[in-house]
Amino acid sequence: KLYRQCLEATKTVCGEAHPDTLGSMNNLAIAVNKQGRYKEAEELQRQCLETTKAVLGEDHPDTLISMNNLASAVNKQGR
C-alpha cells in the first residue's frame, strides 16, 4: 500500500515520465511480484519499461533493469 501511495504522490509532484516516478513504479512492481501477484507485476513492469525506453532510451541502465524485472515477472508465470 505504501509503494502505491508513493507512486501516486511522485506522479503528482514529478509527472508520469519523470525518472523518480519510474523508480517508484519499479519498486511497486517488485513488491507486487514478491507477493506472488505476477500478472499485476507484469502489467506494471510493462508500463514501466515502455515509459523508461521512451524517456531514457533503450540502452540506459534503468531501461535494462526494467527489462530484467519484466522478464522475472513473466518467468514466474511459467512463460
Phi, psi and omega in degrees: 000319181294322178298319180295318178297319179298316179300312181297318179295318180294320176301315182295315184282316189256336185102160186291332185259007181287142179305325178295322177295317179296323176296319178295320178296318178298316179299318177298314181299320178296317179297317179296319178299317180294337177277358179086011179265070192292322180295315178296319178298318179299315180299316178296317181294322177297315179298315179298315181297313181300315181290320180297318177301314183294323185274314189254344181099161186291333185261003181291142180305323178294326177294318180294323176296317178298319179297317179297318180294323175296317179301321178297315180296320179291318180298321180297339178268004178078023179245000000 
